[in-house]
Amino acid sequence: MNEQAELERLRTLFMTASESDSTRILMVVGSLALIAVVLILVRRRALREEHTPIWIAISFSLTAVSLIPGALVAITRLIGAWTPSSTLFFLGEVCLVLLCLSFAIRHSRTSAELKTLAQEVAVLRASLDALEQSRDRAAS
């Protein structure tokens, strides 16, 4: 039972520890920099419009978490994690899994479209070859 009390004391210590001002400034600057990079990439058309909402949502979420004191701790308590840093890593992993799923769906769609296009090109080539052969027979 003493070990359980020690673990609960550690968890309380992790949850009540205040973050430093430098950490908060770094979080705000980093999240605002991400917003700026996303907008620059969209403006230069380096980031396609279909990916833009995902990245805008991620960057604004990071900005909100960095600007609202206690937001990360509240999320940590809500999901039952031990530390805010573990919550941040968990949410990062969730975002990566969702991005991978999104890319897998797009890849599947593109593969199906590529197969259809290849079949259509084969049919068109066969039709063109048949037309050329009939033209050559008519010319002879």
C-alpha positions in Angstrom: 0.0 0.0 0.0 3.0 2.3 0.7 4.1 1.9 -2.9 0.6 2.9 -4.2 0.7 6.1 -2.0 4.1 6.9 -3.3 2.9 6.6 -6.9 -0.1 8.8 -6.2 2.2 11.4 -4.6 4.4 11.4 -7.7 1.4 11.7 -10.0 0.1 14.7 -8.0 3.6 16.2 -8.1 3.7 15.8 -11.9 0.2 17.3 -12.4 0.7 20.3 -10.1 4.3 21.2 -11.2 4.2 24.6 -12.9 5.8 25.0 -16.3 8.5 27.5 -16.8 8.0 30.7 -18.7 10.7 29.7 -21.2 8.7 26.5 -21.9 5.5 28.4 -22.5 7.3 30.9 -24.7 8.9 28.1 -26.7 5.5 26.4 -27.2 3.8 29.6 -28.3 6.7 30.5 -30.7 6.8 27.0 -32.1 3.1 26.7 -32.7 2.9 30.2 -34.3 5.9 29.2 -36.5 4.0 26.1 -37.6 1.0 28.2 -38.6 3.2 30.5 -40.6 5.0 27.6 -42.3 1.6 26.0 -43.2 0.3 29.2 -44.6 3.5 29.9 -46.6 3.4 26.4 -48.1 -0.3 26.8 -49.1 0.5 30.2 -50.6 3.4 28.7 -52.7 1.1 25.7 -53.6 3.7 23.4 -52.0 1.0 22.0 -49.7 -2.2 20.9 -51.5 -5.5 22.2 -50.5 -6.7 18.8 -49.4 -4.0 18.6 -46.8 -4.4 22.1 -45.6 -7.4 21.6 -43.1 -5.5 18.9 -41.3 -2.4 21.0 -40.8 -4.3 24.1 -39.9 -6.3 22.2 -37.3 -3.1 20.7 -35.8 -1.3 24.1 -35.7 -4.3 25.9 -34.2 -4.7 23.2 -31.6 -1.1 23.4 -30.6 -1.5 27.2 -30.4 -4.6 26.9 -28.2 -2.8 24.4 -25.9 0.2 26.6 -25.6 -1.8 29.8 -25.0 -4.3 28.5 -22.5 -2.7 27.8 -19.2 -3.7 24.5 -17.7 -5.3 23.2 -21.0 -2.7 20.4 -21.3 -3.1 19.5 -17.7 -6.9 19.3 -18.1 -6.5 17.1 -21.1 -4.0 14.9 -19.2 -6.5 14.5 -16.3 -9.3 13.8 -18.8 -7.5 10.9 -20.5 -5.9 9.7 -17.3 -2.3 10.1 -18.3 0.5 10.6 -15.8 2.2 13.7 -17.2 1.4 16.5 -19.7 4.4 15.5 -21.7 3.0 11.9 -22.1 -0.3 13.4 -23.2 1.5 15.5 -25.8 3.3 12.5 -27.2 0.1 10.5 -27.2 -1.8 13.2 -29.1 1.1 13.4 -31.5 0.9 9.7 -32.1 -2.9 10.0 -32.7 -2.3 12.7 -35.3 0.4 10.7 -37.0 -1.9 7.6 -37.2 -4.7 9.8 -38.6 -2.4 11.2 -41.2 -1.2 7.8 -42.2 -4.8 6.6 -42.5 -5.6 9.6 -44.7 -2.6 8.9 -46.9 -3.5 5.2 -47.1 -7.0 6.1 -48.3 -5.7 8.5 -50.9 -3.1 5.9 -52.0 -5.8 3.3 -52.5 -7.9 5.7 -54.5 -5.0 6.7 -56.7 -4.0 3.1 -57.3 -7.6 2.3 -58.4 -7.6 5.3 -60.7 -4.2 4.3 -62.1 -5.4 0.8 -62.9 -8.5 2.2 -64.6 -6.4 4.6 -66.7 -3.9 1.9 -67.7 -6.8 -0.3 -68.8 -8.3 2.5 -70.8 -4.9 3.2 -72.5 -4.6 -0.4 -73.4 -8.1 -0.4 -75.0 -7.3 2.8 -76.9 -4.0 1.3 -78.1 -5.7 -1.8 -79.3 -8.3 0.4 -81.1 -5.6 2.5 -82.7 -3.7 -0.6 -83.8 -6.9 -2.0 -85.4 -7.6 1.3 -87.2 -4.0 1.4 -88.5 -4.2 -2.2 -89.7 -7.5 -1.5 -91.5 -6.1 1.7 -93.0 -3.0 -0.2 -94.3 -5.2 -3.0 -95.8 -7.4 -0.4 -97.5 -4.3 1.4 -98.9 -2.9 -1.9 -100.3 
